Amino acid sequence: MTLRSWLFSNRPRRRMSGKAVIVGQAMTRLGGGGPPPHVIALHRGLTSKGFKMQLAIGVCDESDVDMRYIASPADDIVTVSAMSRRVSWRDLIALFQLVAWLRRLRPDLVHTHTSKAGALGRIAAVITGVPRIVHTFHGHVLEKYFGGFASATISLIERFLAIWTDQIIVLSEAQKYDICQRFRIAPDQMVRIIRLGVSVKPSGTLAGPLPSLDYLRQSKFRWVGWFGRAVPIKNVDLLCQTAKLATSVTSECGFLLAGDGPEFEKLLAVRESAGQDRVVVTGWVDDVVPYMRECSCLVLTSLNEGTPVCVIQAMMLGIPVVSTGVGGVMDLLGGVKVEYLGFRLCERGIIADSNCESVSAAILIALEGRDSIRRMVVQAKEFVEENFGIERLVDDISVLYSSVLTNRGCEMLSRESNRRAM
C-alpha cells in the first residue's frame, strides 16, 4: 500500500446529511488577474446551491493591483493579514492565522486557490484535521517565474502537498500535462480538468483615469487590445516591441494597453515613441468589457499562462486572438490548420512565435478580416459559450465536492494506488 492510499483509507469520511456542507476556500489575495473573479463567482454560485461558503484572502503588496472591489459586503470573506504573494517570515504568522480560522470554521472541505494559499492553506487543513482537501492550479509557478533551484524546490513542495490532497483541479489539458507528466506533481487519476467560468457582462464599475470611450470609437484606427498585469511574466518587453513595429508598418492599427504593475513605465514609454494617438495607455481597468468591445484584435505576449480570462472574453465577444503559444492558451485556440513562417493559424485563434516580427505579422493577418479569420472567430465564440459558462463551472465543482465528501473519488484513487503498488 502506498503512502497516499494509506492516508486516504484512514481519513474520516463525511456522511452526507440534511445539514449544509461547510466549505472554506483560501486564496492568496484578490490581486490583478483572472483567479479573483473566478473564485468570487464560484463562492457566490455554490452559496446559492446551499453550501455554506467562507473565503479567506490575504492582502495585496504595494506592486499589486487590488481587486477587492469585485467582492460585496454580502460575501462571507475573512482577511488573513499576514498572507501575501511575497515570500517572507510572515508566512509563518499567516499559517497560524489560517489554523485559527479553520478551527473556528470547522469545515467539511477546504478548497485552496493559487500557490501561496495552496501551500499554507493545505498545511493548515492537515494540522486542523479537515476531512477533505481540494486544490486548484489556476496556473503554476513551476517554471519561468524563478531560477532553476527555486523552481525545483517549489516542485518538491507541491509533490509533498499533493500527498495530502484529495483532488487537484486544473483548467486545461496543457496544465494537466504539466502537473502530471512534465513536473510529476500528482498522478493522472487525482487531477481533474474543470474549465473556468467567465462572463462578459459589464459590471458598471468604470473608475480611475481612463481614456474616453468616444475617442476609441471615433478614431480611424483599428485597436489591438492588451489587458493584464504589467509584470515580467507577461513579457511586456515583447508587447512594447510589437506595438512599435506594428504601428510603423501600417497606419491602420493602434494599441490599447490596459494594465498596471511594476513595468507600467514601459507602457508609457512605448506610447511616447509610437505616438500618443496610436497607443492609448489606461492603467488598470476595473471593467475591461466596454474597452474590449472597441478592439479589432486581442494580443497576448506572455512567457507563461494558465487559462487567461481576457482571451476567453475576447472569444466570447467575437474578437480574434493573437498569442504566444503558452500554457492553456494552446487548448483555447485549438489545433493548427495552416502554418506560416513565424505563426500558425489555429481553429480558434493565431499562435505566434515569441518575437515582435512574428506577433506583428499575426496581428496584421487578424486585422485583414479574411474569410478564414471570420470562420475562426465564429468557431471560437461557439467553443467558449459551450465550455466556459459560470453555471457550468458551479455545477462541475458541486459534483466534485459531493464526490470527494462521500469518498467515491478517494476510493477510486486508493484502488488504483493499491494496484500499482502490487
C-alpha positions as CSV (number, residue, x, y, z in Angstrom):
1,M,0.0,0.0,0.0
2,T,1.4,3.4,-1.0
3,L,1.5,6.4,1.4
4,R,-1.3,8.2,-0.5
5,S,-3.6,5.2,-0.4
6,W,-2.9,4.7,3.3
7,L,-3.8,8.3,4.0
8,F,-7.0,8.1,2.0
9,S,-8.1,4.9,3.6
10,N,-7.6,6.3,7.2
11,R,-9.0,9.8,6.8
12,P,-12.6,10.3,8.1
13,R,-15.5,10.0,5.7
14,R,-18.0,12.8,5.8
15,R,-21.6,11.5,6.0
16,M,-23.9,13.5,3.7
17,S,-26.9,14.7,5.6
18,G,-29.5,17.4,5.6
19,K,-27.1,19.9,7.1
20,A,-25.3,22.4,4.8
21,V,-21.8,21.4,3.8
22,I,-19.3,23.9,5.2
23,V,-16.5,24.8,2.7
24,G,-13.5,27.0,3.5
25,Q,-11.9,28.5,0.4
26,A,-8.5,30.1,0.6
27,M,-6.8,32.4,-1.9
28,T,-3.6,34.3,-1.6
29,R,-5.1,37.7,-2.4
30,L,-7.6,39.5,-4.6
31,G,-4.9,40.8,-6.9
32,G,-4.9,41.6,-10.6
33,G,-5.6,38.7,-12.9
34,G,-8.2,36.0,-13.7
35,P,-8.4,34.0,-10.5
36,P,-10.2,36.5,-8.3
37,P,-13.3,36.8,-10.5
38,H,-13.3,33.0,-10.9
39,V,-13.2,32.4,-7.1
40,I,-15.8,35.1,-6.3
41,A,-18.2,33.7,-8.9
42,L,-17.6,30.2,-7.5
43,H,-18.1,31.4,-4.0
44,R,-21.5,33.0,-4.8
45,G,-22.7,30.2,-7.1
46,L,-22.0,27.5,-4.5
47,T,-23.7,29.6,-1.8
48,S,-26.8,29.7,-3.9
49,K,-26.7,25.9,-4.2
50,G,-26.8,25.5,-0.4
51,F,-23.2,25.2,0.5
52,K,-22.0,27.2,3.5
53,M,-19.1,29.1,2.0
54,Q,-16.4,31.2,3.6
55,L,-13.4,32.7,1.8
56,A,-10.1,33.6,3.4
57,I,-7.9,36.0,1.5
58,G,-4.5,37.6,2.1
59,V,-3.5,41.2,1.3
60,C,-2.1,42.8,-1.8
61,D,1.5,44.1,-1.9
62,E,2.3,47.7,-3.0
63,S,3.1,46.5,-6.5
64,D,-0.2,44.5,-6.8
65,V,-3.4,45.6,-8.4
66,D,-6.1,45.4,-5.7
67,M,-9.3,43.8,-7.0
68,R,-11.2,43.7,-3.7
69,Y,-13.8,45.9,-5.5
70,I,-15.2,42.8,-7.1
71,A,-16.3,41.5,-3.6
72,S,-19.5,42.7,-1.9
73,P,-20.5,43.0,1.8
74,A,-22.8,40.0,1.3
75,D,-19.8,37.7,0.5
76,D,-18.6,35.9,3.6
77,I,-14.9,36.8,3.4
78,V,-12.2,36.9,6.1
79,T,-8.8,38.6,5.8
80,V,-5.6,36.8,6.7
81,S,-3.5,39.9,7.3
82,A,-0.1,38.2,7.2
83,M,-0.6,36.4,3.9
84,S,0.6,37.9,0.7
85,R,2.2,36.9,-2.6
86,R,5.7,37.8,-1.3
87,V,7.7,35.0,0.4
88,S,8.7,36.2,3.9
89,W,8.9,35.3,7.6
90,R,5.3,36.5,7.9
91,D,4.2,33.3,6.1
92,L,4.6,31.5,9.5
93,I,2.2,34.0,11.1
94,A,-0.2,33.5,8.1
95,L,-0.1,29.8,8.8
96,F,-1.1,30.3,12.4
97,Q,-3.9,32.6,11.3
98,L,-5.2,30.0,8.8
99,V,-5.1,27.3,11.5
100,A,-7.1,29.6,13.8
101,W,-9.6,30.3,11.0
102,L,-10.1,26.7,10.3
103,R,-10.6,25.8,13.9
104,R,-13.3,28.4,14.1
105,L,-15.0,27.4,10.9
106,R,-14.7,23.6,11.2
107,P,-15.3,23.0,7.5
108,D,-16.1,19.7,5.9
109,L,-13.8,20.6,3.0
110,V,-11.0,23.1,2.3
111,H,-10.5,24.3,-1.3
112,T,-7.3,26.3,-1.9
113,H,-6.5,28.5,-4.9
114,T,-3.2,29.9,-6.1
115,S,0.3,29.0,-4.9
116,K,0.8,30.6,-1.5
117,A,-2.7,29.9,-0.2
118,G,-2.4,26.5,-1.8
119,A,0.6,25.7,0.3
120,L,-0.3,27.4,3.6
121,G,-4.0,26.5,3.4
122,R,-3.4,22.8,2.8
123,I,-0.8,22.6,5.6
124,A,-3.3,24.4,8.0
125,A,-6.1,21.9,6.8
126,V,-3.9,18.9,7.7
127,I,-3.0,20.4,11.1
128,T,-6.6,21.0,12.0
129,G,-7.8,17.7,10.7
130,V,-10.1,18.9,7.9
131,P,-11.7,15.8,6.3
132,R,-11.2,16.7,2.7
133,I,-8.8,19.0,0.8
134,V,-9.1,20.2,-2.8
135,H,-6.6,22.5,-4.6
136,T,-6.9,24.4,-7.9
137,F,-3.9,25.3,-10.1
138,H,-5.1,28.5,-11.9
139,G,-1.6,28.5,-13.5
140,H,1.6,27.4,-11.9
141,V,4.9,28.9,-10.8
142,L,7.0,25.7,-11.7
143,E,8.9,27.5,-14.5
144,K,9.7,31.0,-15.8
145,Y,8.9,32.7,-12.5
146,F,12.0,31.8,-10.6
147,G,15.5,30.4,-11.1
148,G,16.3,26.7,-11.5
149,F,16.9,25.9,-7.9
150,A,13.8,27.8,-6.6
151,S,11.6,26.1,-9.3
152,A,12.9,22.7,-8.3
153,T,12.2,23.4,-4.6
154,I,8.7,24.5,-5.4
155,S,8.1,21.3,-7.4
156,L,9.2,19.2,-4.4
157,I,6.9,21.2,-2.1
158,E,4.0,20.7,-4.5
159,R,4.7,16.9,-4.6
160,F,4.6,16.8,-0.8
161,L,1.4,18.8,-0.6
162,A,-0.2,16.5,-3.3
163,I,0.1,13.6,-0.9
164,W,-2.4,15.2,1.5
165,T,-4.7,16.5,-1.3
166,D,-7.9,14.5,-2.2
167,Q,-8.4,16.2,-5.6
168,I,-6.4,18.6,-7.7
169,I,-8.2,20.8,-10.3
170,V,-6.5,22.2,-13.4
171,L,-8.1,24.4,-16.0
172,S,-6.8,22.8,-19.2
173,E,-5.3,19.8,-20.9
174,A,-1.9,21.6,-21.1
175,Q,-2.0,22.3,-17.3
176,K,-2.8,18.6,-16.6
177,Y,0.1,17.5,-18.8
178,D,2.4,19.9,-16.8
179,I,1.2,18.7,-13.4
180,C,1.1,15.0,-14.2
181,Q,3.8,14.4,-16.8
182,R,6.3,17.3,-17.0
183,F,6.7,18.1,-13.3
184,R,5.2,14.9,-11.9
185,I,3.4,16.6,-9.1
186,A,0.5,14.1,-8.9
187,P,-0.8,11.0,-10.6
188,D,-3.2,11.4,-13.5
189,Q,-6.2,9.9,-11.7
190,M,-6.2,12.5,-9.0
191,V,-6.1,15.5,-11.3
192,R,-9.4,16.7,-12.9
193,I,-9.9,19.3,-15.6
194,I,-12.6,21.8,-14.8
195,R,-12.7,24.8,-17.1
196,L,-13.1,28.4,-16.0
197,G,-16.4,30.1,-15.8
198,V,-16.4,33.5,-17.5
199,S,-18.9,36.4,-18.0
200,V,-18.7,39.3,-20.5
201,K,-21.5,41.3,-18.8
202,P,-20.2,44.7,-17.9
203,S,-20.0,45.3,-14.1
204,G,-20.6,49.1,-14.4
205,T,-17.5,49.9,-12.3
206,L,-15.6,52.1,-14.7
207,A,-13.3,54.0,-12.4
208,G,-9.9,55.7,-12.4
209,P,-8.0,57.8,-15.0
210,L,-9.5,56.1,-18.1
211,P,-9.5,57.4,-21.7
212,S,-12.7,58.4,-23.3
213,L,-14.5,55.5,-25.0
214,D,-15.7,58.1,-27.5
215,Y,-12.1,58.6,-28.6
216,L,-11.7,54.8,-29.3
217,R,-15.0,54.6,-31.1
218,Q,-14.5,57.7,-33.3
219,S,-10.8,57.1,-34.1
220,K,-9.7,55.9,-37.5
221,F,-7.5,53.2,-36.0
222,R,-8.4,49.5,-35.6
223,W,-7.4,48.9,-32.0
224,V,-5.3,46.0,-30.8
225,G,-6.1,45.4,-27.2
226,W,-3.8,44.1,-24.4
227,F,-5.3,43.6,-20.9
228,G,-3.3,42.4,-17.9
229,R,-0.7,43.0,-15.3
230,A,2.5,44.8,-16.3
231,V,4.9,42.2,-14.9
232,P,7.8,40.3,-16.4
233,I,5.9,37.0,-16.8
234,K,3.6,38.9,-19.3
235,N,6.6,39.7,-21.4
236,V,5.9,43.4,-21.5
237,D,9.1,44.0,-23.5
238,L,7.8,41.9,-26.4
239,L,4.5,43.7,-26.2
240,C,6.2,47.1,-26.5
241,Q,8.4,45.9,-29.3
242,T,5.4,44.6,-31.1
243,A,3.4,47.8,-30.7
244,K,6.4,49.9,-32.1
245,L,6.8,47.6,-35.1
246,A,3.1,47.1,-36.0
247,T,2.4,50.9,-35.8
248,S,5.4,51.6,-38.0
249,V,4.3,49.0,-40.6
250,T,0.7,50.0,-41.0
251,S,-1.2,53.3,-40.4
252,E,-4.4,51.4,-39.7
253,C,-3.8,50.0,-36.2
254,G,-3.4,51.4,-32.8
255,F,-2.8,49.7,-29.4
256,L,-5.0,49.9,-26.3
257,L,-2.8,48.9,-23.3
258,A,-4.9,48.4,-20.2
259,G,-3.0,47.3,-17.2
260,D,-0.8,48.3,-14.3
261,G,2.1,46.9,-12.4
262,P,5.9,47.3,-11.8
263,E,6.6,47.6,-15.6
264,F,3.9,50.2,-16.2
265,E,6.5,52.8,-17.2
266,K,7.4,50.6,-20.2
267,L,3.8,51.0,-21.5
268,L,4.1,54.8,-21.1
269,A,7.5,54.7,-22.9
270,V,6.1,52.9,-26.0
271,R,3.2,55.4,-26.1
272,E,5.7,58.3,-26.3
273,S,7.8,56.6,-29.0
274,A,4.9,55.3,-31.2
275,G,2.7,58.3,-30.8
276,Q,0.1,59.2,-28.2
277,D,-2.7,59.0,-30.8
278,R,-1.6,55.5,-31.8
279,V,-1.0,54.0,-28.3
280,V,-3.6,54.5,-25.5
281,V,-2.4,53.5,-22.0
282,T,-5.2,53.4,-19.4
283,G,-3.7,51.9,-16.3
284,W,-5.7,49.3,-14.6
285,V,-9.3,49.0,-15.8
286,D,-11.9,47.6,-13.3
287,D,-14.3,46.5,-16.1
288,V,-12.5,45.6,-19.3
289,V,-15.5,44.6,-21.4
290,P,-16.6,48.0,-22.7
291,Y,-13.0,48.7,-23.8
292,M,-12.5,45.2,-25.3
293,R,-15.7,45.7,-27.4
294,E,-13.8,48.5,-29.2
295,C,-10.9,46.3,-30.2
296,S,-10.5,44.5,-33.5
297,C,-7.9,42.1,-32.1
298,L,-6.5,40.9,-28.8
299,V,-2.8,40.2,-28.2
300,L,-1.1,38.2,-25.5
301,T,2.7,38.0,-25.3
302,S,3.2,36.1,-22.1
303,L,6.0,33.7,-21.1
304,N,3.7,31.6,-19.1
305,E,-0.1,31.4,-18.6
306,G,-2.8,29.3,-17.0
307,T,-6.1,29.9,-18.8
308,P,-6.2,33.7,-19.4
309,V,-9.7,35.2,-18.8
310,C,-9.1,38.0,-21.3
311,V,-8.6,35.5,-24.1
312,I,-11.9,33.8,-23.3
313,Q,-13.7,37.2,-23.0
314,A,-12.3,38.2,-26.4
315,M,-13.5,34.9,-28.0
316,M,-17.0,35.4,-26.4
317,L,-17.1,38.9,-28.0
318,G,-16.1,37.7,-31.4
319,I,-12.6,39.3,-31.4
320,P,-9.7,37.4,-33.0
321,V,-6.9,36.5,-30.6
322,V,-3.1,36.5,-31.3
323,S,-1.0,34.9,-28.6
324,T,2.3,33.3,-27.9
325,G,1.9,29.5,-27.5
326,V,2.0,29.2,-23.7
327,G,0.0,27.2,-21.1
328,G,-3.7,26.8,-21.5
329,V,-3.8,29.2,-24.5
330,M,-3.0,26.3,-26.7
331,D,-6.1,24.4,-25.6
332,L,-8.3,27.5,-26.1
333,L,-7.1,28.2,-29.6
334,G,-7.2,24.6,-30.8
335,G,-5.3,22.7,-33.4
336,V,-3.1,24.1,-36.1
337,K,-4.8,24.5,-39.5
338,V,-2.3,26.5,-41.5
339,E,1.3,27.2,-40.7
340,Y,3.1,30.3,-41.8
341,L,6.7,31.5,-41.2
342,G,6.6,32.7,-37.6
343,F,3.0,32.0,-36.7
344,R,0.2,29.4,-37.0
345,L,-3.4,29.8,-37.9
346,C,-5.4,27.6,-35.5
347,E,-9.0,26.6,-35.2
348,R,-9.9,29.4,-32.9
349,G,-7.0,31.9,-32.9
350,I,-3.5,32.6,-34.0
351,I,-0.3,31.4,-32.2
352,A,2.8,33.4,-32.9
353,D,6.5,32.8,-32.1
354,S,7.9,34.9,-29.2
355,N,9.4,37.7,-31.3
356,C,8.0,41.0,-32.4
357,E,8.2,40.2,-36.1
358,S,6.0,37.1,-35.8
359,V,3.5,38.7,-33.4
360,S,3.2,41.8,-35.6
361,A,2.6,39.7,-38.7
362,A,0.0,37.6,-37.0
363,I,-1.8,40.8,-35.8
364,L,-1.9,42.2,-39.4
365,I,-3.4,38.9,-40.6
366,A,-6.0,39.0,-37.9
367,L,-6.9,42.6,-38.8
368,E,-7.4,41.8,-42.5
369,G,-10.7,40.1,-41.8
370,R,-10.3,37.4,-44.5
371,D,-12.8,34.5,-44.7
372,S,-10.5,32.2,-42.7
373,I,-10.3,34.7,-39.8
374,R,-14.1,35.2,-39.8
375,R,-14.6,31.4,-39.6
376,M,-12.1,31.2,-36.9
377,V,-13.9,33.8,-34.8
378,V,-17.2,32.1,-35.2
379,Q,-15.7,28.8,-34.0
380,A,-14.1,30.5,-31.1
381,K,-17.3,32.1,-29.9
382,E,-19.2,28.8,-30.2
383,F,-16.5,27.0,-28.3
384,V,-16.3,29.3,-25.3
385,E,-20.0,29.7,-25.0
386,E,-20.4,25.9,-24.7
387,N,-17.4,25.3,-22.4
388,F,-16.9,28.4,-20.2
389,G,-20.2,29.4,-18.6
390,I,-20.4,30.2,-14.9
391,E,-23.4,27.9,-14.3
392,R,-21.4,25.0,-15.8
393,L,-18.4,25.8,-13.5
394,V,-20.6,25.8,-10.4
395,D,-22.3,22.6,-11.3
396,D,-18.9,20.9,-12.0
397,I,-17.4,22.0,-8.7
398,S,-20.6,21.0,-6.8
399,V,-20.5,17.5,-8.3
400,L,-16.7,17.2,-7.4
401,Y,-17.3,18.3,-3.8
402,S,-20.1,15.7,-3.4
403,S,-17.8,13.0,-4.9
404,V,-14.9,13.9,-2.6
405,L,-17.0,14.2,0.5
406,T,-18.7,10.8,0.1
407,N,-15.3,9.3,-0.6
408,R,-16.1,7.9,-4.1
409,G,-13.2,9.8,-5.7
410,C,-10.8,8.8,-2.9
411,E,-11.9,5.1,-3.0
412,M,-11.2,5.1,-6.8
413,L,-7.7,6.6,-6.2
414,S,-7.0,4.2,-3.4
415,R,-7.8,1.2,-5.5
416,E,-5.6,2.5,-8.4
417,S,-2.7,3.2,-6.0
418,N,-3.0,-0.3,-4.5
419,R,-3.0,-1.8,-7.9
420,R,0.2,0.0,-8.8
421,A,1.9,-0.9,-5.6
422,M,1.3,-4.7,-6.1
